[in-house]
Amino acid sequence: MPIYEFKCEKCKIVFEVLQKFSDPDPLCGCGSEVKKMISLNSFRLKGDGWFKDGYSRRKENG
């Protein structure tokens, strides 16, 4: 599950929540609604197969 960042517009607190995409947005501790923030992610392909198995340059026939 991804970690989402939320910001309360009333008290300006920023917090993170581990939740499914389909889960409703949480409420702030003050009871106000929050906005989901756009944040960076760190997606990295590790292990065998990503580059050498189909994602490298195509070999020319010849």
N, C-alpha and C positions, 0 to 999 in steps of 0.2 A: 504494500500500500504506500502511496506517496505521502509526503509531508507537505502540508499547505500552510502558508503564512496568512494570518488575518490581522486586520487593524480595526480597532474601534474608533469610530469618528467622534464619539463623545469624549472619551478620556484619553485617546491617542495611544493606547497600549497596543503593542504588536506581540502576537503570540503564534506558536506553531501547533498544529494538530495533525496527528497521524490518522487518516481516514480514507474511506473509499470515495471515488469520484461521485458516486450516486448519493452519498450521505448528505443530509442538510447541513448548511453552515451553522456553526455553534453560536451561542450568545456569549457576549463578553461577561466578565465577572460583575460588571455594574448593571447587567441586564439589557444592555443595548445591543442592537444588531451590529454585525461586523461586515467589512468588505474583504473579499479575497484579494490578496496582493499578487502581483506578478513577481516571481523570484527566479533566480538562476537554479539550474539543475546540474548534476554532474554525471551524465550518462557516459559510460565508457564501455566499449566492446573489448572484452578480455577473453583469452583462451584461443584455442585452435579453431580454424575454419572460417573466420570472418574475412580475412584478406585473401588467403590462398585458395579458398573454395568458392569461387564464383564472384568475388568482388574485386579481383585484380584485373589488370588489362587483359583483354582477350588475346589468345594466342592466334597468330596468323597461320592459315593452312599453307603448307608449302614444303 
